[in-house]
Amino acid sequence: MNNASPVVIAVFILVWLILPILIASQATHNRGRGGLIGLLLGLFLGWIGVIIALLLSDIGQSGAGQKNASHKYRECPYCKEQMRRDALVCPQCHKESSAWTLSDGVWWHRGESGWYALDEPKSEWVHWEGDSLEIAEQTRIARLEQTKSRTTTDKRLLRQCPECMKPMRRDASTCPHCRAESGAWTLKDGAWWCKADSGWQRLDEKRNVWVKVEQPSDSQLVV
């Protein structure tokens, strides 16, 4: 019995003193609250501290869940209970109210004076200067077209290196990949020019071919 006493004491220390500290510390650390809080709870309160640490973690998770859920629900204008933003009828009082519309990541609501967009950070409605949601959709499409246009323009600023076949700037004479030298192109009046052995050539962007032209004057090729 005396030989077993040290073992029993060691198990007691491990189960009742050390494990609560480790579990509580890990629980608070995993939830972004810091391991020190859990360490102190486990050290001074033991297994009760572990329970508190887990409850604190659950509170943090439920708070995050409520924050995410708040972006999907709205308050019924009649009974003030929560209902889906895109719902027309409240599930609590069964009264109808104007449903919100989600478009391009923004919630819209139609009032008496037109459409309103919800500013989530400020929790405010911003009046949209238009008579329908189609205007907002047209604006979104126009922005996409502008993005595509900028992408196309960026591609037109590049050419293929004649040595390594990798993209390089059209107005550069040295490839940044293989360091090979090649004749730089010159941009003038929206057209790209290149001097070859047979003379000056102008790039036809639509047909993607070089067109031989008469010797251009120096003023024509001044960028």
N, CA, C and O of each residue as an XYZ file, in Angstrom:
892
protein
N       0.827     -1.204      0.000
C       0.000      0.000      0.000
C       0.856      1.247      0.000
O       0.564      2.237     -0.670
N       1.944      1.162      0.790
C       2.839      2.300      0.832
C       3.513      2.527     -0.509
O       3.789      3.666     -0.884
N       3.786      1.422     -1.250
C       4.418      1.544     -2.560
C       3.468      2.185     -3.574
O       3.908      2.819     -4.533
N       2.176      2.015     -3.354
C       1.199      2.563     -4.293
C       0.891      4.027     -4.020
O       0.357      4.720     -4.886
N       1.212      4.490     -2.858
C       0.880      5.870     -2.506
C       1.494      6.893     -3.440
O       0.784      7.810     -3.852
N       2.768      6.798     -3.802
C       3.331      7.778     -4.749
C       2.627      7.761     -6.104
O       2.467      8.801     -6.744
N       2.212      6.578     -6.533
C       1.513      6.477     -7.810
C       0.152      7.161     -7.726
O      -0.245      7.900     -8.627
N      -0.545      6.903     -6.640
C      -1.862      7.525     -6.464
C      -1.736      9.037     -6.387
O      -2.548      9.773     -6.948
N      -0.708      9.486     -5.686
C      -0.495     10.934     -5.578
C      -0.182     11.538     -6.947
O      -0.666     12.621     -7.274
N       0.609     10.851     -7.731
C       0.968     11.350     -9.066
C      -0.257     11.421     -9.969
O      -0.446     12.386    -10.708
N      -1.101     10.364     -9.895
C      -2.317     10.372    -10.700
C      -3.246     11.491    -10.256
O      -3.869     12.159    -11.081
N      -3.334     11.691     -8.944
C      -4.183     12.754     -8.413
C      -3.718     14.127     -8.910
O      -4.518     14.962     -9.334
N      -2.397     14.331     -8.844
C      -1.851     15.618     -9.302
C      -2.114     15.813    -10.790
O      -2.443     16.912    -11.237
N      -1.962     14.722    -11.555
C      -2.160     14.819    -13.006
C      -3.606     15.113    -13.357
O      -3.885     15.984    -14.181
N      -4.538     14.379    -12.726
C      -5.952     14.486    -13.082
C      -6.584     15.758    -12.529
O      -7.363     16.408    -13.227
N      -6.270     16.120    -11.308
C      -6.974     17.203    -10.644
C      -6.251     18.549    -10.707
O      -6.857     19.595    -10.472
N      -4.955     18.521    -11.025
C      -4.227     19.787    -11.046
C      -3.689     20.162    -12.420
O      -3.844     21.302    -12.857
N      -3.067     19.223    -13.092
C      -2.398     19.547    -14.353
C      -3.359     19.532    -15.538
O      -3.349     20.456    -16.351
N      -4.202     18.478    -15.648
C      -5.109     18.374    -16.790
C      -6.072     19.557    -16.903
O      -6.278     20.050    -18.012
N      -6.670     20.034    -15.811
C      -7.547     21.206    -15.948
C      -6.831     22.423    -16.511
O      -7.403     23.177    -17.299
N      -5.589     22.614    -16.109
C      -4.827     23.758    -16.622
C      -4.614     23.632    -18.120
O      -4.793     24.598    -18.862
N      -4.226     22.428    -18.569
C      -3.948     22.217    -19.992
C      -5.215     22.341    -20.828
O      -5.211     22.984    -21.877
N      -6.307     21.720    -20.359
C      -7.543     21.727    -21.132
C      -8.139     23.130    -21.207
O      -8.554     23.577    -22.277
N      -8.181     23.819    -20.074
C      -8.749     25.165    -20.053
C      -7.925     26.123    -20.897
O      -8.479     26.955    -21.616
N      -6.602     26.010    -20.814
C      -5.730     26.886    -21.592
C      -5.906     26.659    -23.084
O      -5.949     27.613    -23.861
N      -6.008     25.387    -23.490
C      -6.177     25.069    -24.908
C      -7.546     25.520    -25.412
O      -7.679     25.974    -26.548
N      -8.564     25.391    -24.555
C      -9.916     25.773    -24.952
C     -10.007     27.264    -25.250
O     -10.578     27.661    -26.266
N      -9.452     28.083    -24.378
C      -9.517     29.532    -24.612
C      -8.591     29.963    -25.741
O      -8.882     30.922    -26.456
N      -7.478     29.259    -25.901
C      -6.543     29.607    -26.975
C      -7.154     29.334    -28.347
O      -6.996     30.132    -29.271
N      -7.854     28.202    -28.480
C      -8.440     27.842    -29.777
C      -9.544     28.800    -30.207
O      -9.846     28.910    -31.396
N     -10.144     29.491    -29.248
C     -11.229     30.415    -29.561
C     -10.753     31.850    -29.649
O     -11.564     32.773    -29.729
N      -9.432     32.046    -29.635
C      -8.894     33.383    -29.797
C      -8.952     34.245    -28.558
O      -8.831     35.467    -28.654
N      -9.135     33.643    -27.397
C      -9.192     34.409    -26.159
C      -7.860     34.433    -25.414
O      -7.725     35.104    -24.391
N      -6.888     33.704    -25.926
C      -5.586     33.672    -25.262
C      -5.502     32.531    -24.265
O      -6.444     32.279    -23.514
N      -4.366     31.841    -24.262
C      -4.208     30.696    -23.366
C      -4.027     31.070    -21.914
O      -4.244     30.238    -21.033
N      -3.632     32.310    -21.642
C      -3.378     32.730    -20.261
C      -4.658     32.718    -19.432
O      -4.635     32.354    -18.256
N      -5.773     33.116    -20.042
C      -7.042     33.118    -19.314
C      -7.398     31.703    -18.887
O      -7.776     31.473    -17.738
N      -7.278     30.759    -19.807
C      -7.583     29.371    -19.469
C      -6.619     28.807    -18.451
O      -7.016     28.032    -17.581
N      -5.352     29.188    -18.549
C      -4.354     28.707    -17.585
C      -4.711     29.148    -16.167
O      -4.629     28.352    -15.231
N      -5.100     30.389    -16.008
C      -5.464     30.899    -14.674
C      -6.740     30.246    -14.163
O      -6.855     29.938    -12.976
N      -7.706     30.033    -15.071
C      -8.934     29.366    -14.654
C      -8.671     27.943    -14.189
O      -9.199     27.508    -13.166
N      -7.850     27.218    -14.946
C      -7.540     25.845    -14.563
C      -6.681     25.760    -13.316
O      -6.807     24.817    -12.534
N      -5.815     26.734    -13.127
C      -4.920     26.712    -11.959
C      -5.666     26.971    -10.661
O      -5.431     26.288     -9.664
N      -6.563     27.952    -10.661
C      -7.227     28.352     -9.417
C      -8.574     27.659     -9.190
O      -9.007     27.496     -8.049
N      -9.239     27.249    -10.290
C     -10.568     26.665    -10.135
C     -10.640     25.203    -10.540
O     -11.670     24.559    -10.339
N      -9.575     24.670    -11.104
C      -9.571     23.264    -11.477
C     -10.560     22.964    -12.573
O     -10.643     23.682    -13.570
N     -11.332     21.869    -12.377
C     -12.286     21.463    -13.397
C     -13.432     22.447    -13.553
O     -14.040     22.530    -14.621
N     -13.729     23.184    -12.509
C     -14.734     24.247    -12.636
C     -14.234     25.311    -13.618
O     -15.011     25.864    -14.396
N     -12.925     25.589    -13.571
C     -12.334     26.525    -14.518
C     -12.433     26.033    -15.945
O     -12.602     26.826    -16.872
N     -12.324     24.687    -16.131
C     -12.468     24.119    -17.479
C     -13.871     24.365    -18.009
O     -14.047     24.730    -19.172
N     -14.879     24.164    -17.148
C     -16.265     24.391    -17.558
C     -16.487     25.854    -17.944
O     -17.145     26.160    -18.938
N     -15.915     26.754    -17.124
C     -16.055     28.180    -17.427
C     -15.374     28.517    -18.749
O     -15.909     29.294    -19.540
N     -14.197     27.939    -18.997
C     -13.471     28.189    -20.239
C     -14.272     27.713    -21.445
O     -14.307     28.383    -22.477
N     -14.919     26.543    -21.312
C     -15.723     26.035    -22.418
C     -16.963     26.888    -22.637
O     -17.386     27.095    -23.774
N     -17.548     27.385    -21.547
C     -18.706     28.257    -21.684
C     -18.331     29.578    -22.341
O     -19.079     30.107    -23.163
N     -17.171     30.105    -21.975
C     -16.699     31.335    -22.608
C     -16.486     31.117    -24.094
O     -16.785     31.999    -24.900
N     -15.975     29.962    -24.463
C     -15.753     29.645    -25.866
C     -17.078     29.564    -26.611
O     -17.195     30.039    -27.740
N     -18.086     28.951    -25.962
C     -19.395     28.837    -26.599
C     -20.017     30.207    -26.796
O     -20.672     30.460    -27.807
N     -19.810     31.089    -25.830
C     -20.338     32.442    -25.965
C     -19.702     33.143    -27.148
O     -20.383     33.844    -27.897
N     -18.383     32.956    -27.325
C     -17.689     33.571    -28.453
C     -18.201     33.060    -29.776
O     -18.371     33.817    -30.732
N     -18.453     31.720    -29.818
C     -18.942     31.148    -31.062
C     -20.359     31.609    -31.377
O     -20.681     31.919    -32.524
N     -21.220     31.652    -30.326
C     -22.592     32.082    -30.567
C     -22.640     33.539    -30.965
O     -23.494     33.938    -31.758
N     -21.718     34.359    -30.415
C     -21.674     35.772    -30.791
C     -21.311     35.936    -32.242
O     -21.890     36.766    -32.943
N     -20.332     35.131    -32.712
C     -19.952     35.194    -34.124
C     -21.087     34.713    -35.007
O     -21.323     35.257    -36.086
N     -21.812     33.651    -34.523
C     -22.929     33.144    -35.300
C     -24.049     34.150    -35.415
O     -24.664     34.298    -36.471
N     -24.315     34.859    -34.290
C     -25.350     35.868    -34.338
C     -24.974     37.012    -35.264
O     -25.834     37.579    -35.938
N     -23.681     37.356    -35.299
C     -23.233     38.433    -36.176
C     -23.427     38.062    -37.636
O     -23.862     38.889    -38.438
N     -23.096     36.783    -37.993
C     -23.288     36.346    -39.366
C     -24.772     36.237    -39.692
O     -25.199     36.559    -40.801
N     -25.573     35.769    -38.691
C     -27.001     35.615    -38.938
C     -27.681     36.958    -39.131
O     -28.684     37.054    -39.838
N     -27.139     37.997    -38.505
C     -27.764     39.314    -38.614
C     -27.743     39.833    -40.041
O     -28.539     40.704    -40.392
N     -26.839     39.308    -40.877
C     -26.780     39.740    -42.268
C     -27.839     39.041    -43.119
O     -27.987     39.365    -44.298
N     -28.585     38.080    -42.541
C     -29.599     37.360    -43.289
C     -31.013     37.659    -42.780
O     -31.997     37.284    -43.417
N     -31.109     38.325    -41.648
C     -32.418     38.571    -41.049
C     -32.656     40.072    -40.870
O     -31.716     40.866    -40.822
N     -33.919     40.435    -40.775
C     -34.332     41.809    -40.535
C     -35.451     41.817    -39.495
O     -35.997     40.771    -39.143
N     -35.774     42.982    -39.023
C     -36.811     43.107    -38.010
C     -38.151     43.356    -38.670
O     -38.280     44.235    -39.523
N     -39.145     42.583    -38.276
C     -40.486     42.786    -38.812
C     -40.990     44.161    -38.374
O     -40.905     44.485    -37.190
N     -41.508     44.971    -39.283
C     -41.970     46.312    -38.908
C     -43.219     46.308    -38.025
O     -43.601     47.349    -37.492
N     -43.858     45.141    -37.867
C     -45.095     45.073    -37.085
C     -44.871     44.471    -35.694
O     -45.169     45.108    -34.684
N     -44.341     43.230    -35.646
C     -44.154     42.583    -34.349
C     -42.739     42.718    -33.810
O     -42.467     42.318    -32.679
N     -41.823     43.286    -34.618
C     -40.437     43.538    -34.219
C     -39.630     42.254    -33.989
O     -38.541     42.309    -33.417
N     -40.150     41.101    -34.426
C     -39.401     39.857    -34.336
C     -38.524     39.688    -35.575
O     -38.729     40.362    -36.584
N     -37.538     38.778    -35.491
C     -36.622     38.547    -36.600
C     -37.290     37.726    -37.698
O     -38.010     36.765    -37.426
N     -37.035     38.128    -38.952
C     -37.526     37.395    -40.111
C     -36.488     37.487    -41.222
O     -35.626     38.365    -41.196
N     -36.565     36.600    -42.179
C     -35.613     36.608    -43.283
C     -35.721     37.905    -44.071
O     -36.809     38.451    -44.247
N     -34.578     38.388    -44.541
C     -34.575     39.639    -45.291
C     -35.322     39.521    -46.605
O     -35.960     40.478    -47.044
N     -35.251     38.359    -47.236
C     -35.896     38.190    -48.542
C     -37.307     37.632    -48.426
O     -37.918     37.271    -49.432
N     -37.837     37.557    -47.183
C     -39.190     37.037    -46.979
C     -40.218     38.155    -47.081
O     -39.953     39.308    -46.741
N     -41.390     37.780    -47.557
C     -42.483     38.744    -47.700
C     -43.422     38.711    -46.492
O     -43.975     39.741    -46.106
N     -43.601     37.524    -45.897
C     -44.525     37.348    -44.778
C     -43.744     36.988    -43.523
O     -42.870     36.122    -43.558
N     -44.055     37.647    -42.426
C     -43.383     37.374    -41.149
C     -43.891     36.040    -40.596
O     -45.103     35.833    -40.543
N     -43.005     35.131    -40.184
C     -43.462     33.840    -39.647
C     -44.090     33.962    -38.259
O     -44.707     33.011    -37.780
N     -43.944     35.108    -37.611
C     -44.490     35.273    -36.264
C     -45.908     35.859    -36.289
O     -46.846     35.266    -35.755
N     -46.046     37.038    -36.920
C     -47.361     37.699    -36.941
C     -48.107     37.498    -38.252
O     -49.273     37.875    -38.371
N     -47.431     36.897    -39.244
C     -48.033     36.567    -40.545
C     -48.492     37.801    -41.313
O     -49.405     37.709    -42.135
N     -47.881     38.941    -41.062
C     -48.173     40.147    -41.817
C     -47.141     40.343    -42.915
O     -45.994     39.911    -42.799
N     -47.573     41.004    -43.984
C     -46.693     41.205    -45.134
C     -45.948     42.528    -45.026
O     -46.471     43.528    -44.534
N     -44.703     42.494    -45.507
C     -43.882     43.702    -45.613
C     -42.971     43.538    -46.819
O     -42.716     42.422    -47.269
N     -42.492     44.641    -47.328
C     -41.677     44.599    -48.542
C     -40.409     43.786    -48.324
O     -39.624     44.066    -47.418
N     -40.219     42.771    -49.171
C     -39.026     41.927    -49.061
C     -37.801     42.658    -49.604
O     -37.904     43.476    -50.518
N     -36.652     42.352    -49.032
C     -35.401     42.919    -49.519
C     -34.864     42.061    -50.655
O     -35.180     40.875    -50.750
N     -34.064     42.657    -51.504
C     -33.485     41.964    -52.663
C     -31.966     42.027    -52.596
O     -31.389     43.097    -52.404
N     -31.326     40.881    -52.753
C     -29.860     40.810    -52.739
C     -29.346     40.833    -54.171
O     -29.694     39.968    -54.974
N     -28.510     41.834    -54.494
C     -27.946     41.962    -55.839
C     -26.493     42.409    -55.733
O     -26.193     43.458    -55.164
N     -25.593     41.595    -56.292
C     -24.172     41.935    -56.325
C     -23.621     42.175    -54.925
O     -22.798     43.066    -54.717
N     -24.088     41.358    -53.948
C     -23.587     41.455    -52.585
C     -24.162     42.591    -51.775
O     -23.710     42.831    -50.655
N     -25.156     43.307    -52.307
C     -25.766     44.452    -51.619
C     -27.257     44.198    -51.473
O     -27.911     43.736    -52.408
N     -27.796     44.505    -50.281
C     -29.225     44.362    -50.034
C     -29.957     45.633    -50.461
O     -29.537     46.747    -50.149
N     -31.067     45.439    -51.185
C     -31.861     46.556    -51.702
C     -33.274     46.473    -51.142
O     -33.800     45.392    -50.876
N     -33.875     47.656    -50.971
C     -35.245     47.746    -50.465
C     -35.961     48.869    -51.211
O     -35.425     49.967    -51.368
N     -37.163     48.584    -51.661
C     -37.908     49.592    -52.406
C     -38.869     50.322    -51.485
O     -39.767     49.717    -50.901
N     -38.673     51.630    -51.362
C     -39.552     52.454    -50.557
C     -40.462     53.301    -51.420
O     -40.581     53.073    -52.624
N     -41.101     54.274    -50.807
C     -42.048     55.117    -51.531
C     -41.363     56.009    -52.564
O     -41.952     56.340    -53.593
N     -40.098     56.403    -52.280
C     -39.385     57.316    -53.185
C     -38.370     56.608    -54.070
O     -37.550     57.264    -54.712
N     -38.411     55.273    -54.115
C     -37.495     54.550    -54.995
C     -36.715     53.475    -54.263
O     -37.129     52.997    -53.206
N     -35.580     53.100    -54.840
C     -34.769     52.023    -54.290
C     -33.736     52.571    -53.309
O     -33.214     53.674    -53.469
N     -33.459     51.752    -52.280
C     -32.467     52.086    -51.264
C     -31.488     50.919    -51.130
O     -31.880     49.753    -51.165
N     -30.217     51.255    -50.976
C     -29.175     50.242    -50.756
C     -28.736     50.291    -49.303
O     -28.574     51.369    -48.732
N     -28.544     49.119    -48.705
C     -28.177     49.042    -47.299
C     -26.671     49.149    -47.136
O     -25.920     48.355    -47.702
N     -26.230     50.135    -46.359
C     -24.821     50.272    -45.989
C     -24.621     49.484    -44.704
O     -24.930     49.969    -43.616
N     -24.093     48.246    -44.834
C     -23.983     47.343    -43.684
C     -23.150     47.916    -42.536
O     -23.597     47.857    -41.391
N     -21.946     48.475    -42.793
C     -21.151     48.986    -41.664
C     -21.867     50.072    -40.868
O     -21.744     50.122    -39.645
N     -22.608     50.937    -41.545
C     -23.294     52.034    -40.865
C     -24.738     51.682    -40.495
O     -25.394     52.420    -39.760
N     -25.227     50.543    -41.012
C     -26.621     50.141    -40.793
C     -27.574     51.247    -41.230
O     -28.544     51.560    -40.540
N     -27.280     51.832    -42.385
C     -28.100     52.917    -42.910
C     -28.519     52.602    -44.347
O     -27.818     51.907    -45.082
N     -29.681     53.133    -44.722
C     -30.163     52.996    -46.083
C     -29.735     54.206    -46.907
O     -29.888     55.350    -46.477
N     -29.205     53.944    -48.080
C     -28.742     55.005    -48.980
C     -29.664     55.029    -50.198
O     -29.844     54.021    -50.882
N     -30.238     56.192    -50.450
C     -31.170     56.311    -51.569
C     -30.443     56.183    -52.894
O     -29.427     56.835    -53.133
N     -30.986     55.328    -53.750
C     -30.398     55.116    -55.080
C     -31.080     56.050    -56.060
O     -32.304     56.056    -56.190
N     -30.258     56.848    -56.756
C     -30.802     57.814    -57.707
C     -31.233     57.098    -58.974
O     -30.531     57.140    -59.985
N     -32.365     56.451    -58.925
C     -32.892     55.734    -60.079
C     -34.292     55.262    -59.783
O     -34.754     55.342    -58.644
N     -34.980     54.765    -60.812
C     -36.365     54.369    -60.627
C     -36.538     52.864    -60.526
O     -37.646     52.389    -60.276
N     -35.460     52.102    -60.715
C     -35.588     50.649    -60.615
C     -34.236     50.031    -60.329
O     -33.190     50.671    -60.438
N     -34.297     48.756    -59.956
C     -33.072     48.017    -59.657
C     -32.283     47.702    -60.922
O     -31.110     47.337    -60.848
N     -32.921     47.840    -62.083
C     -32.236     47.568    -63.340
C     -31.069     48.538    -63.541
O     -30.060     48.182    -64.149
N     -31.209     49.756    -63.032
C     -30.129     50.732    -63.158
C     -28.895     50.251    -62.417
O     -27.772     50.381    -62.906
N     -29.112     49.695    -61.234
C     -27.984     49.167    -60.459
C     -27.329     48.005    -61.189
O     -26.105     47.879    -61.198
N     -28.153     47.154    -61.803
C     -27.615     46.018    -62.547
C     -26.832     46.499    -63.769
O     -25.782     45.947    -64.096
N     -27.346     47.524    -64.437
C     -26.642     48.076    -65.594
C     -25.306     48.687    -65.180
O     -24.312     48.572    -65.896
N     -25.293     49.335    -64.018
C     -24.040     49.903    -63.509
C     -23.032     48.812    -63.221
O     -21.848     48.960    -63.525
N     -23.497     47.700    -62.627
C     -22.596     46.591    -62.330
C     -22.011     46.009    -63.614
O     -20.819     45.709    -63.679
N     -22.856     45.849    -64.637
C     -22.388     45.314    -65.919
C     -21.375     46.263    -66.550
O     -20.371     45.824    -67.110
N     -21.644     47.571    -66.459
C     -20.718     48.558    -67.017
C     -19.358     48.490    -66.331
O     -18.321     48.626    -66.982
N     -19.365     48.277    -65.003
C     -18.100     48.153    -64.286
C     -17.329     46.923    -64.725
O     -16.105     46.963    -64.845
N     -18.051     45.813    -64.968
C     -17.396     44.599    -65.449
C     -16.780     44.821    -66.826
O     -15.681     44.345    -67.113
N     -17.505     45.552    -67.675
C     -16.984     45.829    -69.013
C     -15.728     46.698    -68.929
O     -14.783     46.508    -69.694
N     -15.725     47.656    -67.993
C     -14.543     48.492    -67.811
C     -13.353     47.660    -67.361
O     -12.227     47.877    -67.808
N     -13.613     46.694    -66.460
C     -12.538     45.813    -65.993
C     -11.986     44.984    -67.139
O     -10.773     44.827    -67.275
N     -12.899     44.443    -67.977
C     -12.447     43.659    -69.133
C     -11.648     44.526    -70.097
O     -10.656     44.076    -70.671
N     -12.083     45.765    -70.272
C     -11.386     46.679    -71.176
C      -9.981     46.971    -70.681
O      -9.034     47.009    -71.466
N      -9.844     47.183    -69.341
C      -8.509     47.435    -68.790
C      -7.610     46.225    -68.964
O      -6.417     46.360    -69.236
N      -8.203     45.009    -68.801
C      -7.412     43.787    -68.987
C      -6.932     43.663    -70.419
O      -5.783     43.303    -70.670
N      -7.834     43.970    -71.372
C      -7.455     43.913    -72.782
C      -6.365     44.930    -73.091
O      -5.426     44.639    -73.832
N      -6.493     46.129    -72.518
C      -5.488     47.164    -72.742
C      -4.128     46.737    -72.208
O      -3.100     46.983    -72.840
N      -4.125     46.098    -71.042
C      -2.866     45.631    -70.468
C      -2.194     44.602    -71.368
O      -0.972     44.597    -71.517
N      -3.014     43.718    -71.976
C      -2.450     42.709    -72.862
C      -1.840     43.348    -74.100
O      -0.858     42.836    -74.638
N      -2.408     44.462    -74.561
C      -1.897     45.121    -75.761
C      -0.592     45.860    -75.492
O       0.046     46.336    -76.432
N      -0.191     45.963    -74.260
C       1.080     46.586    -73.925
C       2.222     45.571    -73.912
O       3.375     45.930    -73.675
N       1.897     44.306    -74.167
C       2.902     43.256    -74.128
C       3.093     42.644    -75.519
O       2.197     42.674    -76.363
N       4.274     42.097    -75.724
C       4.579     41.350    -76.937
C       5.345     40.093    -76.562
O       5.753     39.930    -75.411
N       5.539     39.223    -77.510
C       6.232     37.969    -77.262
C       7.710     38.105    -77.611
O       8.073     38.559    -78.696
N       8.552     37.701    -76.660
C       9.989     37.745    -76.909
C      10.329     36.771    -78.041
O       9.900     35.618    -77.989
N      11.089     37.194    -79.066
C      11.402     36.294    -80.188
C      12.333     35.148    -79.808
O      12.488     34.201    -80.578
N      12.954     35.221    -78.634
C      13.895     34.176    -78.217
C      13.234     33.150    -77.292
O      13.196     31.962    -77.613
N      12.710     33.606    -76.138
C      12.133     32.679    -75.166
C      10.614     32.557    -75.264
O      10.014     31.727    -74.580
N       9.988     33.381    -76.113
C       8.558     33.347    -76.360
C       7.717     33.753    -75.137
O       6.518     33.474    -75.101
N       8.311     34.391    -74.163
C       7.573     34.846    -72.990
C       7.162     36.301    -73.173
O       7.778     37.020    -73.960
N       6.125     36.751    -72.456
C       5.649     38.129    -72.643
C       6.635     39.158    -72.104
O       7.271     38.950    -71.071
N       6.748     40.267    -72.822
C       7.592     41.384    -72.411
C       6.929     42.675    -72.883
O       6.052     42.639    -73.745
N       7.333     43.795    -72.337
C       6.767     45.078    -72.746
C       7.082     45.364    -74.208
O       8.166     45.042    -74.694
N       6.127     45.971    -74.901
C       6.330     46.261    -76.313
C       7.409     47.312    -76.532
O       8.146     47.261    -77.516
N       7.496     48.264    -75.610
C       8.467     49.343    -75.783
C       9.823     49.024    -75.164
O      10.688     49.895    -75.080
N      10.016     47.754    -74.722
C      11.302     47.347    -74.145
C      12.166     46.689    -75.207
O      11.656     46.039    -76.119
N      13.468     46.861    -75.085
C      14.413     46.248    -76.028
C      15.095     45.022    -75.436
O      15.712     44.253    -76.173
N      15.001     44.819    -74.112
C      15.619     43.670    -73.450
C      14.552     42.853    -72.737
O      13.757     43.399    -71.971
N      14.531     41.551    -72.984
C      13.562     40.660    -72.353
C      13.921     40.470    -70.876
O      15.079     40.185    -70.573
N      12.975     40.618    -69.955
C      13.294     40.436    -68.539
C      13.487     38.984    -68.142
O      13.925     38.701    -67.026
N      13.165     38.048    -69.047
C      13.275     36.632    -68.729
C      14.598     36.030    -69.214
O      15.335     35.412    -68.445
N      14.883     36.226    -70.511
C      16.094     35.621    -71.071
C      17.193     36.638    -71.365
O      18.285     36.255    -71.785
N      16.924     37.937    -71.152
C      17.887     39.024    -71.376
C      18.272     39.194    -72.836
O      19.273     39.842    -73.144
N      17.489     38.619    -73.733
C      17.805     38.740    -75.161
C      17.407     40.127    -75.656
O      16.443     40.717    -75.170
N      18.162     40.643    -76.631
C      17.903     41.954    -77.214
C      17.016     41.815    -78.450
O      17.192     40.901    -79.254
N      16.065     42.730    -78.587
C      15.216     42.776    -79.773
C      14.745     44.207    -79.961
O      14.727     44.995    -79.016
N      14.364     44.533    -81.182
C      13.956     45.895    -81.482
C      12.702     46.314    -80.731
O      11.670     45.648    -80.820
N      12.788     47.409    -79.995
C      11.629     47.896    -79.248
C      10.595     48.496    -80.184
O      10.949     49.062    -81.219
N       9.318     48.377    -79.831
C       8.262     48.980    -80.607
C       8.045     50.419    -80.143
O       8.395     50.776    -79.018
N       7.476     51.227    -81.002
C       7.224     52.640    -80.693
C       5.745     52.940    -80.849
O       5.150     52.606    -81.874
N       5.143     53.564    -79.848
C       3.729     53.901    -79.872
C       3.548     55.364    -80.273
O       4.140     56.263    -79.675
N       2.716     55.588    -81.301
C       2.445     56.936    -81.764
C       1.036     57.001    -82.332
O       0.666     56.232    -83.219
N       0.249     57.952    -81.792
C      -1.123     58.168    -82.253
C      -1.955     56.892    -82.188
O      -2.763     56.624    -83.078
N      -1.756     56.108    -81.134
C      -2.551     54.898    -80.936
C      -2.116     53.711    -81.754
O      -2.773     52.671    -81.710
N      -1.014     53.824    -82.515
C      -0.527     52.718    -83.349
C       0.887     52.338    -82.926
O       1.678     53.189    -82.521
N       1.192     51.047    -83.027
C       2.532     50.556    -82.692
C       3.370     50.419    -83.961
O       2.903     49.887    -84.968
N       4.617     50.904    -83.903
C       5.546     50.881    -85.024
C       6.777     50.048    -84.655
O       7.196     50.002    -83.498
N       7.326     49.409    -85.646
C       8.539     48.609    -85.448
C       9.429     48.741    -86.693
O       8.956     48.657    -87.827
N      10.708     48.947    -86.452
C      11.644     49.080    -87.570
C      12.290     47.736    -87.858
O      13.031     47.203    -87.033
N      12.002     47.192    -89.038
C      12.571     45.918    -89.469
C      13.665     46.165    -90.497
O      13.988     47.313    -90.803
N      14.239     45.082    -91.034
C      15.312     45.214    -92.036
C      14.797     45.886    -93.305
O      15.543     46.582    -93.994
N      13.500     45.670    -93.614
C      12.934     46.234    -94.842
C      12.352     47.624    -94.635
O      11.852     48.234    -95.580
N      12.413     48.127    -93.413
C      11.895     49.463    -93.144
C      10.884     49.456    -92.006
O      10.779     48.487    -91.254
N      10.143     50.554    -91.894
C       9.161     50.694    -90.819
C       7.885     49.929    -91.123
O       7.413     49.892    -92.260
N       7.339     49.318    -90.075
C       6.074     48.592    -90.193
C       5.130     49.050    -89.081
O       5.560     49.390    -87.979
N       3.842     49.049    -89.394
C       2.819     49.423    -88.418
C       1.951     48.212    -88.107
O       1.560     47.472    -89.010
N       1.649     48.010    -86.819
C       0.868     46.848    -86.398
C      -0.626     47.100    -86.577
O      -1.176     48.072    -86.058
N      -1.266     46.204    -87.321
C      -2.718     46.231    -87.462
C      -3.289     45.355    -86.344
O      -3.266     44.128    -86.444
N      -3.803     45.985    -85.275
C      -4.253     45.250    -84.092
C      -5.403     44.292    -84.414
O      -5.446     43.181    -83.885
N      -6.322     44.705    -85.264
C      -7.479     43.879    -85.557
C      -7.094     42.589    -86.260
O      -7.585     41.514    -85.919
N      -6.202     42.704    -87.254
C      -5.782     41.509    -87.994
C      -4.531     40.865    -87.402
O      -4.145     39.763    -87.791
N      -3.895     41.576    -86.443
C      -2.684     41.096    -85.791
C      -1.579     40.800    -86.814
O      -0.912     39.768    -86.754
N      -1.409     41.740    -87.754
C      -0.372     41.607    -88.774
C       0.368     42.931    -88.887
O      -0.160     43.989    -88.547
N       1.609     42.848    -89.374
C       2.406     44.054    -89.599
C       2.197     44.542    -91.026
O       2.204     43.756    -91.974
N       2.013     45.841    -91.161
C       1.780     46.454    -92.469
C       2.957     47.367    -92.781
O       3.301     48.257    -92.004
N       3.557     47.127    -93.920
C       4.699     47.948    -94.316
C       4.207     49.307    -94.799
O       3.265     49.397    -95.587
N       4.850     50.349    -94.320
C       4.453     51.715    -94.679
C       5.669     52.466    -95.188
O       6.808     52.016    -95.068
N       5.386     53.629    -95.761
C       6.472     54.479    -96.215
C       7.281     54.985    -95.023
O       6.804     54.970    -93.888
N       8.460     55.415    -95.280
C       9.344     55.904    -94.230
C       8.652     57.037    -93.448
O       8.415     58.105    -94.013
N       8.326     56.827    -92.167
C       7.671     57.896    -91.403
C       8.665     58.976    -91.015
O       9.860     58.726    -90.857
N       8.136     60.187    -90.865
C       9.002     61.273    -90.442
C       9.342     61.120    -88.966
O       8.671     60.390    -88.238
N      10.393     61.815    -88.530
C      10.810     61.742    -87.129
C       9.727     62.276    -86.209
O       9.573     61.806    -85.081
N       8.974     63.264    -86.692
C       7.929     63.843    -85.834
C       6.797     62.853    -85.587
O       6.126     62.903    -84.556
N       6.594     61.955    -86.544
C       5.534     60.953    -86.371
C       5.854     59.965    -85.267
O       4.949     59.440    -84.619
N       7.121     59.710    -85.049
C       7.518     58.680    -84.086
C       8.001     59.256    -82.773
O       8.565     58.533    -81.952
N       7.793     60.533    -82.559
C       8.134     61.100    -81.267
C       7.028     60.782    -80.286
O       5.882     61.173    -80.505
N       7.345     60.078    -79.203
C       6.351     59.651    -78.229
C       6.045     60.783    -77.280
O       5.225     60.625    -76.376
